[in-house]
């Protein structure tokens, strides 16, 4: 399968790069949220994974 079709694991797995569409796809699947919900969460809580988990009410 070509690389551009795979979900890429982010290089920095503690911070979400909302400008990288492949990372957005990865994190939406990881958190189980829509892209719109992820973007709203980043706008409110920032880009740190742990802060987003708390904001989204995830364990």
PQR file with spaces between the fields and no chain letter, atoms N, CA, C, O and H, PARSE charges and radii, in Angstrom:
ATOM       1  N    UNK     1       0.848   -1.175    0.000 -0.4000 1.5000
ATOM       2  CA   UNK     1       0.000    0.000    0.000 -0.0000 2.0000
ATOM       3  C    UNK     1       0.895    1.240    0.000  0.5500 1.7000
ATOM       4  O    UNK     1       1.871    1.285    0.750 -0.5500 1.4000
ATOM       5  N    UNK     2       0.596    2.217   -0.798 -0.4000 1.5000
ATOM       6  CA   UNK     2       1.411    3.437   -0.843 -0.0000 2.0000
ATOM       7  C    UNK     2       1.393    4.180    0.485  0.5500 1.7000
ATOM       8  O    UNK     2       0.410    4.130    1.225 -0.5500 1.4000
ATOM       9  H    UNK     2      -0.196    2.180   -1.407  0.4000 1.0000
ATOM      10  N    UNK     3       2.493    4.871    0.779 -0.4000 1.5000
ATOM      11  CA   UNK     3       2.607    5.600    2.033 -0.0000 2.0000
ATOM      12  C    UNK     3       1.509    6.633    2.223  0.5500 1.7000
ATOM      13  O    UNK     3       1.051    6.845    3.346 -0.5500 1.4000
ATOM      14  H    UNK     3       3.292    4.912    0.178  0.4000 1.0000
ATOM      15  N    UNK     4       1.075    7.283    1.140 -0.4000 1.5000
ATOM      16  CA   UNK     4       0.091    8.345    1.292 -0.0000 2.0000
ATOM      17  C    UNK     4      -1.295    7.818    1.666  0.5500 1.7000
ATOM      18  O    UNK     4      -2.175    8.606    2.011 -0.5500 1.4000
ATOM      19  H    UNK     4       1.447    7.111    0.228  0.4000 1.0000
ATOM      20  N    UNK     5      -1.499    6.526    1.605 -0.4000 1.5000
ATOM      21  CA   UNK     5      -2.782    5.946    1.974 -0.0000 2.0000
ATOM      22  C    UNK     5      -2.783    5.446    3.415  0.5500 1.7000
ATOM      23  O    UNK     5      -3.846    5.152    3.961 -0.5500 1.4000
ATOM      24  H    UNK     5      -0.784    5.886    1.324  0.4000 1.0000
ATOM      25  N    UNK     6      -1.619    5.344    4.035 -0.4000 1.5000
ATOM      26  CA   UNK     6      -1.528    4.830    5.386 -0.0000 2.0000
ATOM      27  C    UNK     6      -1.746    5.943    6.411  0.5500 1.7000
ATOM      28  O    UNK     6      -1.472    7.114    6.152 -0.5500 1.4000
ATOM      29  H    UNK     6      -0.755    5.583    3.592  0.4000 1.0000
ATOM      30  N    UNK     7      -2.235    5.553    7.556 -0.4000 1.5000
ATOM      31  CA   UNK     7      -2.350    6.507    8.649 -0.0000 2.0000
ATOM      32  C    UNK     7      -0.990    6.584    9.308  0.5500 1.7000
ATOM      33  O    UNK     7      -0.458    5.580    9.782 -0.5500 1.4000
ATOM      34  H    UNK     7      -2.458    4.601    7.767  0.4000 1.0000
ATOM      35  N    UNK     8      -0.442    7.757    9.335 -0.4000 1.5000
ATOM      36  CA   UNK     8       0.895    7.953    9.874 -0.0000 2.0000
ATOM      37  C    UNK     8       0.817    8.279   11.356  0.5500 1.7000
ATOM      38  O    UNK     8       0.036    9.129   11.782 -0.5500 1.4000
ATOM      39  H    UNK     8      -0.874    8.573    8.951  0.4000 1.0000
ATOM      40  N    UNK     9       1.645    7.585   12.133 -0.4000 1.5000
ATOM      41  CA   UNK     9       1.756    7.895   13.553 -0.0000 2.0000
ATOM      42  C    UNK     9       2.566    9.175   13.664  0.5500 1.7000
ATOM      43  O    UNK     9       3.626    9.288   13.048 -0.5500 1.4000
ATOM      44  H    UNK     9       2.280    6.894   11.787  0.4000 1.0000
ATOM      45  N    UNK    10       2.089   10.138   14.433 -0.4000 1.5000
ATOM      46  CA   UNK    10       2.800   11.416   14.552 -0.0000 2.0000
ATOM      47  C    UNK    10       4.202   11.248   15.135  0.5500 1.7000
ATOM      48  O    UNK    10       4.435   10.368   15.963 -0.5500 1.4000
ATOM      49  H    UNK    10       1.228   10.047   14.933  0.4000 1.0000
ATOM      50  N    UNK    11       5.126   12.092   14.701 -0.4000 1.5000
ATOM      51  CA   UNK    11       6.477   12.055   15.247 -0.0000 2.0000
ATOM      52  C    UNK    11       6.467   12.491   16.704  0.5500 1.7000
ATOM      53  O    UNK    11       7.180   11.914   17.525 -0.5500 1.4000
ATOM      54  H    UNK    11       4.936   12.808   14.028  0.4000 1.0000
ATOM      55  N    UNK    12       5.684   13.483   17.031 -0.4000 1.5000
ATOM      56  CA   UNK    12       5.545   13.945   18.414 -0.0000 2.0000
ATOM      57  C    UNK    12       4.181   13.465   18.897  0.5500 1.7000
ATOM      58  O    UNK    12       3.153   14.059   18.570 -0.5500 1.4000
ATOM      59  H    UNK    12       5.105   13.952   16.365  0.4000 1.0000
ATOM      60  N    UNK    13       4.180   12.396   19.669 -0.4000 1.5000
ATOM      61  CA   UNK    13       2.893   11.823   20.070 -0.0000 2.0000
ATOM      62  C    UNK    13       2.296   12.477   21.318  0.5500 1.7000
ATOM      63  O    UNK    13       1.325   11.968   21.880 -0.5500 1.4000
ATOM      64  H    UNK    13       5.015   11.914   19.935  0.4000 1.0000
ATOM      65  N    UNK    14       2.860   13.584   21.748 -0.4000 1.5000
ATOM      66  CA   UNK    14       2.312   14.330   22.875 -0.0000 2.0000
ATOM      67  C    UNK    14       1.595   15.609   22.437  0.5500 1.7000
ATOM      68  O    UNK    14       0.803   16.172   23.192 -0.5500 1.4000
ATOM      69  H    UNK    14       3.648   13.998   21.292  0.4000 1.0000
ATOM      70  N    UNK    15       1.876   16.060   21.220 -0.4000 1.5000
ATOM      71  CA   UNK    15       1.324   17.326   20.719 -0.0000 2.0000
ATOM      72  C    UNK    15       0.663   17.063   19.364  0.5500 1.7000
ATOM      73  O    UNK    15       1.215   16.356   18.521 -0.5500 1.4000
ATOM      74  H    UNK    15       2.520   15.603   20.607  0.4000 1.0000
ATOM      75  N    UNK    16      -0.505   17.630   19.169 -0.4000 1.5000
ATOM      76  CA   UNK    16      -1.259   17.420   17.935 -0.0000 2.0000
ATOM      77  C    UNK    16      -1.018   18.581   16.981  0.5500 1.7000
ATOM      78  O    UNK    16      -1.195   19.746   17.337 -0.5500 1.4000
ATOM      79  H    UNK    16      -0.954   18.204   19.854  0.4000 1.0000
ATOM      80  N    UNK    17      -0.607   18.237   15.755 -0.4000 1.5000
ATOM      81  CA   UNK    17      -0.405   19.242   14.709 -0.0000 2.0000
ATOM      82  C    UNK    17      -1.672   19.288   13.866  0.5500 1.7000
ATOM      83  O    UNK    17      -1.851   18.477   12.957 -0.5500 1.4000
ATOM      84  H    UNK    17      -0.463   17.290   15.466  0.4000 1.0000
ATOM      85  N    UNK    18      -2.529   20.218   14.164 -0.4000 1.5000
ATOM      86  CA   UNK    18      -3.837   20.321   13.512 -0.0000 2.0000
ATOM      87  C    UNK    18      -3.723   20.743   12.046  0.5500 1.7000
ATOM      88  O    UNK    18      -4.693   20.637   11.295 -0.5500 1.4000
ATOM      89  H    UNK    18      -2.383   20.877   14.902  0.4000 1.0000
ATOM      90  N    UNK    19      -2.541   21.221   11.633 -0.4000 1.5000
ATOM      91  CA   UNK    19      -2.353   21.628   10.238 -0.0000 2.0000
ATOM      92  C    UNK    19      -1.956   20.460    9.348  0.5500 1.7000
ATOM      93  O    UNK    19      -1.967   20.589    8.124 -0.5500 1.4000
ATOM      94  H    UNK    19      -1.754   21.307   12.243  0.4000 1.0000
ATOM      95  N    UNK    20      -1.608   19.329    9.938 -0.4000 1.5000
ATOM      96  CA   UNK    20      -1.207   18.140    9.183 -0.0000 2.0000
ATOM      97  C    UNK    20      -2.422   17.219    9.079  0.5500 1.7000
ATOM      98  O    UNK    20      -2.846   16.624   10.070 -0.5500 1.4000
ATOM      99  H    UNK    20      -1.600   19.224   10.932  0.4000 1.0000
ATOM     100  N    UNK    21      -2.973   17.107    7.879 -0.4000 1.5000
ATOM     101  CA   UNK    21      -4.213   16.341    7.707 -0.0000 2.0000
ATOM     102  C    UNK    21      -4.063   14.872    8.066  0.5500 1.7000
ATOM     103  O    UNK    21      -5.022   14.249    8.522 -0.5500 1.4000
ATOM     104  H    UNK    21      -2.629   17.590    7.074  0.4000 1.0000
ATOM     105  N    UNK    22      -2.876   14.307    7.868 -0.4000 1.5000
ATOM     106  CA   UNK    22      -2.673   12.906    8.238 -0.0000 2.0000
ATOM     107  C    UNK    22      -2.674   12.746    9.752  0.5500 1.7000
ATOM     108  O    UNK    22      -3.171   11.746   10.271 -0.5500 1.4000
ATOM     109  H    UNK    22      -2.097   14.812    7.497  0.4000 1.0000
ATOM     110  N    UNK    23      -2.128   13.713   10.455 -0.4000 1.5000
ATOM     111  CA   UNK    23      -2.185   13.669   11.918 -0.0000 2.0000
ATOM     112  C    UNK    23      -3.611   13.871   12.404  0.5500 1.7000
ATOM     113  O    UNK    23      -4.044   13.215   13.351 -0.5500 1.4000
ATOM     114  H    UNK    23      -1.725   14.525   10.034  0.4000 1.0000
ATOM     115  N    UNK    24      -4.338   14.766   11.768 -0.4000 1.5000
ATOM     116  CA   UNK    24      -5.742   14.974   12.136 -0.0000 2.0000
ATOM     117  C    UNK    24      -6.503   13.661   11.983  0.5500 1.7000
ATOM     118  O    UNK    24      -7.293   13.299   12.854 -0.5500 1.4000
ATOM     119  H    UNK    24      -3.987   15.299   10.998  0.4000 1.0000
ATOM     120  N    UNK    25      -6.274   12.952   10.892 -0.4000 1.5000
ATOM     121  CA   UNK    25      -6.930   11.665   10.671 -0.0000 2.0000
ATOM     122  C    UNK    25      -6.531   10.666   11.757  0.5500 1.7000
ATOM     123  O    UNK    25      -7.378    9.940   12.276 -0.5500 1.4000
ATOM     124  H    UNK    25      -5.633   13.247   10.184  0.4000 1.0000
ATOM     125  N    UNK    26      -5.261   10.630   12.095 -0.4000 1.5000
ATOM     126  CA   UNK    26      -4.772    9.727   13.135 -0.0000 2.0000
ATOM     127  C    UNK    26      -5.456   10.025   14.469  0.5500 1.7000
ATOM     128  O    UNK    26      -5.970    9.118   15.123 -0.5500 1.4000
ATOM     129  H    UNK    26      -4.572   11.220   11.673  0.4000 1.0000
ATOM     130  N    UNK    27      -5.460   11.301   14.869 -0.4000 1.5000
ATOM     131  CA   UNK    27      -6.001   11.662   16.182 -0.0000 2.0000
ATOM     132  C    UNK    27      -7.522   11.515   16.241  0.5500 1.7000
ATOM     133  O    UNK    27      -8.057   11.189   17.300 -0.5500 1.4000
ATOM     134  H    UNK    27      -5.043   12.038   14.337  0.4000 1.0000
ATOM     135  N    UNK    28      -8.227   11.743   15.144 -0.4000 1.5000
ATOM     136  CA   UNK    28      -9.681   11.532   15.178 -0.0000 2.0000
ATOM     137  C    UNK    28      -9.989   10.066   15.421  0.5500 1.7000
ATOM     138  O    UNK    28     -10.926    9.739   16.149 -0.5500 1.4000
ATOM     139  H    UNK    28      -7.793   12.008   14.283  0.4000 1.0000
ATOM     140  N    UNK    29      -9.208    9.184   14.816 -0.4000 1.5000
ATOM     141  CA   UNK    29      -9.406    7.752   15.039 -0.0000 2.0000
ATOM     142  C    UNK    29      -8.969    7.353   16.444  0.5500 1.7000
ATOM     143  O    UNK    29      -9.638    6.553   17.098 -0.5500 1.4000
ATOM     144  H    UNK    29      -8.447    9.450   14.225  0.4000 1.0000
ATOM     145  N    UNK    30      -7.871    7.894   16.903 -0.4000 1.5000
ATOM     146  CA   UNK    30      -7.352    7.591   18.246 -0.0000 2.0000
ATOM     147  C    UNK    30      -8.340    8.027   19.332  0.5500 1.7000
ATOM     148  O    UNK    30      -8.592    7.279   20.277 -0.5500 1.4000
ATOM     149  H    UNK    30      -7.327    8.543   16.371  0.4000 1.0000
ATOM     150  N    UNK    31      -8.892    9.216   19.202 -0.4000 1.5000
ATOM     151  CA   UNK    31      -9.825    9.741   20.195 -0.0000 2.0000
ATOM     152  C    UNK    31     -11.266    9.327   19.946  0.5500 1.7000
ATOM     153  O    UNK    31     -12.107    9.444   20.837 -0.5500 1.4000
ATOM     154  H    UNK    31      -8.688    9.823   18.435  0.4000 1.0000
ATOM     155  N    UNK    32     -11.561    8.838   18.732 -0.4000 1.5000
ATOM     156  CA   UNK    32     -12.924    8.447   18.393 -0.0000 2.0000
ATOM     157  C    UNK    32     -13.861    9.629   18.260  0.5500 1.7000
ATOM     158  O    UNK    32     -15.019    9.566   18.674 -0.5500 1.4000
ATOM     159  H    UNK    32     -10.878    8.743   18.008  0.4000 1.0000
ATOM     160  N    UNK    33     -13.350   10.723   17.673 -0.4000 1.5000
ATOM     161  CA   UNK    33     -14.144   11.934   17.489 -0.0000 2.0000
ATOM     162  C    UNK    33     -14.091   12.365   16.028  0.5500 1.7000
ATOM     163  O    UNK    33     -13.249   11.898   15.261 -0.5500 1.4000
ATOM     164  H    UNK    33     -12.410   10.775   17.337  0.4000 1.0000
ATOM     165  N    UNK    34     -14.990   13.250   15.660 -0.4000 1.5000
ATOM     166  CA   UNK    34     -14.988   13.796   14.307 -0.0000 2.0000
ATOM     167  C    UNK    34     -13.879   14.835   14.170  0.5500 1.7000
ATOM     168  O    UNK    34     -13.333   15.313   15.164 -0.5500 1.4000
ATOM     169  H    UNK    34     -15.674   13.629   16.284  0.4000 1.0000
ATOM     170  N    UNK    35     -13.562   15.170   12.950 -0.4000 1.5000
ATOM     171  CA   UNK    35     -12.559   16.204   12.706 -0.0000 2.0000
ATOM     172  C    UNK    35     -13.017   17.539   13.291  0.5500 1.7000
ATOM     173  O    UNK    35     -12.216   18.267   13.876 -0.5500 1.4000
ATOM     174  H    UNK    35     -14.006   14.782   12.142  0.4000 1.0000
ATOM     175  N    UNK    36     -14.286   17.858   13.138 -0.4000 1.5000
ATOM     176  CA   UNK    36     -14.806   19.116   13.673 -0.0000 2.0000
ATOM     177  C    UNK    36     -14.672   19.154   15.196  0.5500 1.7000
ATOM     178  O    UNK    36     -14.292   20.178   15.764 -0.5500 1.4000
ATOM     179  H    UNK    36     -14.937   17.267   12.663  0.4000 1.0000
ATOM     180  N    UNK    37     -14.983   18.049   15.845 -0.4000 1.5000
ATOM     181  CA   UNK    37     -14.863   17.981   17.315 -0.0000 2.0000
ATOM     182  C    UNK    37     -13.404   18.111   17.750  0.5500 1.7000
ATOM     183  O    UNK    37     -13.107   18.786   18.736 -0.5500 1.4000
ATOM     184  H    UNK    37     -15.292   17.217   15.384  0.4000 1.0000
ATOM     185  N    UNK    38     -12.496   17.467   17.020 -0.4000 1.5000
ATOM     186  CA   UNK    38     -11.076   17.570   17.339 -0.0000 2.0000
ATOM     187  C    UNK    38     -10.594   19.007   17.189  0.5500 1.7000
ATOM     188  O    UNK    38      -9.887   19.519   18.057 -0.5500 1.4000
ATOM     189  H    UNK    38     -12.737   16.919   16.219  0.4000 1.0000
ATOM     190  N    UNK    39     -10.970   19.652   16.102 -0.4000 1.5000
ATOM     191  CA   UNK    39     -10.549   21.040   15.877 -0.0000 2.0000
ATOM     192  C    UNK    39     -11.118   21.971   16.946  0.5500 1.7000
ATOM     193  O    UNK    39     -10.438   22.897   17.389 -0.5500 1.4000
ATOM     194  H    UNK    39     -11.545   19.235   15.397  0.4000 1.0000
ATOM     195  N    UNK    40     -12.356   21.732   17.360 -0.4000 1.5000
ATOM     196  CA   UNK    40     -12.960   22.540   18.410 -0.0000 2.0000
ATOM     197  C    UNK    40     -12.223   22.319   19.737  0.5500 1.7000
ATOM     198  O    UNK    40     -11.986   23.262   20.491 -0.5500 1.4000
ATOM     199  H    UNK    40     -12.909   20.981   17.000  0.4000 1.0000
ATOM     200  N    UNK    41     -11.870   21.080   20.004 -0.4000 1.5000
ATOM     201  CA   UNK    41     -11.150   20.762   21.240 -0.0000 2.0000
ATOM     202  C    UNK    41      -9.781   21.419   21.253  0.5500 1.7000
ATOM     203  O    UNK    41      -9.364   21.957   22.279 -0.5500 1.4000
ATOM     204  H    UNK    41     -12.063   20.314   19.391  0.4000 1.0000
ATOM     205  N    UNK    42      -9.072   21.384   20.125 -0.4000 1.5000
ATOM     206  CA   UNK    42      -7.754   22.021   20.036 -0.0000 2.0000
ATOM     207  C    UNK    42      -7.891   23.535   20.229  0.5500 1.7000
ATOM     208  O    UNK    42      -7.067   24.157   20.899 -0.5500 1.4000
ATOM     209  H    UNK    42      -9.410   20.948   19.291  0.4000 1.0000
ATOM     210  N    UNK    43      -8.927   24.117   19.642 -0.4000 1.5000
ATOM     211  CA   UNK    43      -9.143   25.557   19.786 -0.0000 2.0000
ATOM     212  C    UNK    43      -9.408   25.934   21.250  0.5500 1.7000
ATOM     213  O    UNK    43      -9.030   27.020   21.689 -0.5500 1.4000
ATOM     214  H    UNK    43      -9.596   23.612   19.097  0.4000 1.0000
ATOM     215  N    UNK    44     -10.046   25.052   21.989 -0.4000 1.5000
ATOM     216  CA   UNK    44     -10.384   25.342   23.379 -0.0000 2.0000
ATOM     217  C    UNK    44      -9.308   24.917   24.376  0.5500 1.7000
ATOM     218  O    UNK    44      -9.021   25.640   25.331 -0.5500 1.4000
ATOM     219  H    UNK    44     -10.353   24.169   21.632  0.4000 1.0000
ATOM     220  N    UNK    45      -8.712   23.737   24.151 -0.4000 1.5000
ATOM     221  CA   UNK    45      -7.816   23.156   25.154 -0.0000 2.0000
ATOM     222  C    UNK    45      -6.346   23.164   24.758  0.5500 1.7000
ATOM     223  O    UNK    45      -5.485   22.860   25.584 -0.5500 1.4000
ATOM     224  H    UNK    45      -8.946   23.150   23.376  0.4000 1.0000
ATOM     225  N    UNK    46      -6.046   23.504   23.515 -0.4000 1.5000
ATOM     226  CA   UNK    46      -4.646   23.503   23.073 -0.0000 2.0000
ATOM     227  C    UNK    46      -4.291   22.211   22.357  0.5500 1.7000
ATOM     228  O    UNK    46      -5.163   21.401   22.042 -0.5500 1.4000
ATOM     229  H    UNK    46      -6.746   23.751   22.844  0.4000 1.0000
ATOM     230  N    UNK    47      -3.013   22.028   22.105 -0.4000 1.5000
ATOM     231  CA   UNK    47      -2.561   20.921   21.266 -0.0000 2.0000
ATOM     232  C    UNK    47      -1.946   19.750   22.021  0.5500 1.7000
ATOM     233  O    UNK    47      -1.526   18.775   21.398 -0.5500 1.4000
ATOM     234  H    UNK    47      -2.304   22.686   22.361  0.4000 1.0000
ATOM     235  N    UNK    48      -1.883   19.823   23.332 -0.4000 1.5000
ATOM     236  CA   UNK    48      -1.286   18.735   24.104 -0.0000 2.0000
ATOM     237  C    UNK    48      -2.273   17.576   24.252  0.5500 1.7000
ATOM     238  O    UNK    48      -3.434   17.773   24.611 -0.5500 1.4000
ATOM     239  H    UNK    48      -2.224   20.615   23.837  0.4000 1.0000
ATOM     240  N    UNK    49      -1.790   16.372   23.969 -0.4000 1.5000
ATOM     241  CA   UNK    49      -2.640   15.177   23.976 -0.0000 2.0000
ATOM     242  C    UNK    49      -3.379   14.991   25.307  0.5500 1.7000
ATOM     243  O    UNK    49      -4.582   14.730   25.309 -0.5500 1.4000
ATOM     244  H    UNK    49      -0.847   16.213   23.677  0.4000 1.0000
ATOM     245  N    UNK    50      -2.687   15.120   26.414 -0.4000 1.5000
ATOM     246  CA   UNK    50      -3.326   14.902   27.719 -0.0000 2.0000
ATOM     247  C    UNK    50      -4.406   15.934   28.009  0.5500 1.7000
ATOM     248  O    UNK    50      -5.447   15.602   28.576 -0.5500 1.4000
ATOM     249  H    UNK    50      -1.710   15.332   26.412  0.4000 1.0000
ATOM     250  N    UNK    51      -4.164   17.183   27.623 -0.4000 1.5000
ATOM     251  CA   UNK    51      -5.174   18.230   27.810 -0.0000 2.0000
ATOM     252  C    UNK    51      -6.415   17.942   26.969  0.5500 1.7000
ATOM     253  O    UNK    51      -7.542   18.176   27.405 -0.5500 1.4000
ATOM     254  H    UNK    51      -3.319   17.452   27.163  0.4000 1.0000
ATOM     255  N    UNK    52      -6.196   17.436   25.767 -0.4000 1.5000
ATOM     256  CA   UNK    52      -7.330   17.110   24.897 -0.0000 2.0000
ATOM     257  C    UNK    52      -8.119   15.924   25.422  0.5500 1.7000
ATOM     258  O    UNK    52      -9.347   15.909   25.339 -0.5500 1.4000
ATOM     259  H    UNK    52      -5.281   17.246   25.412  0.4000 1.0000
ATOM     260  N    UNK    53      -7.430   14.938   25.958 -0.4000 1.5000
ATOM     261  CA   UNK    53      -8.131   13.792   26.559 -0.0000 2.0000
ATOM     262  C    UNK    53      -9.070   14.275   27.681  0.5500 1.7000
ATOM     263  O    UNK    53     -10.221   13.848   27.769 -0.5500 1.4000
ATOM     264  H    UNK    53      -6.432   14.951   26.025  0.4000 1.0000
ATOM     265  N    UNK    54      -8.567   15.147   28.510 -0.4000 1.5000
ATOM     266  CA   UNK    54      -9.383   15.689   29.609 -0.0000 2.0000
ATOM     267  C    UNK    54     -10.568   16.464   29.043  0.5500 1.7000
ATOM     268  O    UNK    54     -11.707   16.260   29.463 -0.5500 1.4000
ATOM     269  H    UNK    54      -7.632   15.494   28.438  0.4000 1.0000
ATOM     270  N    UNK    55     -10.296   17.358   28.084 -0.4000 1.5000
ATOM     271  CA   UNK    55     -11.351   18.171   27.483 -0.0000 2.0000
ATOM     272  C    UNK    55     -12.434   17.301   26.857  0.5500 1.7000
ATOM     273  O    UNK    55     -13.625   17.589   26.977 -0.5500 1.4000
ATOM     274  H    UNK    55      -9.370   17.523   27.743  0.4000 1.0000
ATOM     275  N    UNK    56     -12.005   16.234   26.188 -0.4000 1.5000
ATOM     276  CA   UNK    56     -12.951   15.358   25.490 -0.0000 2.0000
ATOM     277  C    UNK    56     -13.601   14.338   26.430  0.5500 1.7000
ATOM     278  O    UNK    56     -14.482   13.585   26.015 -0.5500 1.4000
ATOM     279  H    UNK    56     -11.038   16.000   26.091  0.4000 1.0000
ATOM     280  N    UNK    57     -13.169   14.312   27.691 -0.4000 1.5000
ATOM     281  CA   UNK    57     -13.740   13.387   28.659 -0.0000 2.0000
ATOM     282  C    UNK    57     -13.328   11.949   28.433  0.5500 1.7000
ATOM     283  O    UNK    57     -14.098   11.026   28.700 -0.5500 1.4000
ATOM     284  H    UNK    57     -12.453   14.924   28.029  0.4000 1.0000
ATOM     285  N    UNK    58     -12.115   11.757   27.941 -0.4000 1.5000
ATOM     286  CA   UNK    58     -11.616   10.410   27.660 -0.0000 2.0000
ATOM     287  C    UNK    58     -10.728    9.921   28.800  0.5500 1.7000
ATOM     288  O    UNK    58     -10.100   10.723   29.491 -0.5500 1.4000
ATOM     289  H    UNK    58     -11.490   12.507   27.724  0.4000 1.0000
ATOM     290  N    UNK    59     -10.678    8.605   28.996 -0.4000 1.5000
ATOM     291  CA   UNK    59      -9.807    8.053   30.063 -0.0000 2.0000
ATOM     292  C    UNK    59      -8.330    8.238   29.767  0.5500 1.7000
ATOM     293  O    UNK    59      -7.485    7.829   30.563 -0.5500 1.4000
ATOM     294  H    UNK    59     -11.189    7.954   28.435  0.4000 1.0000
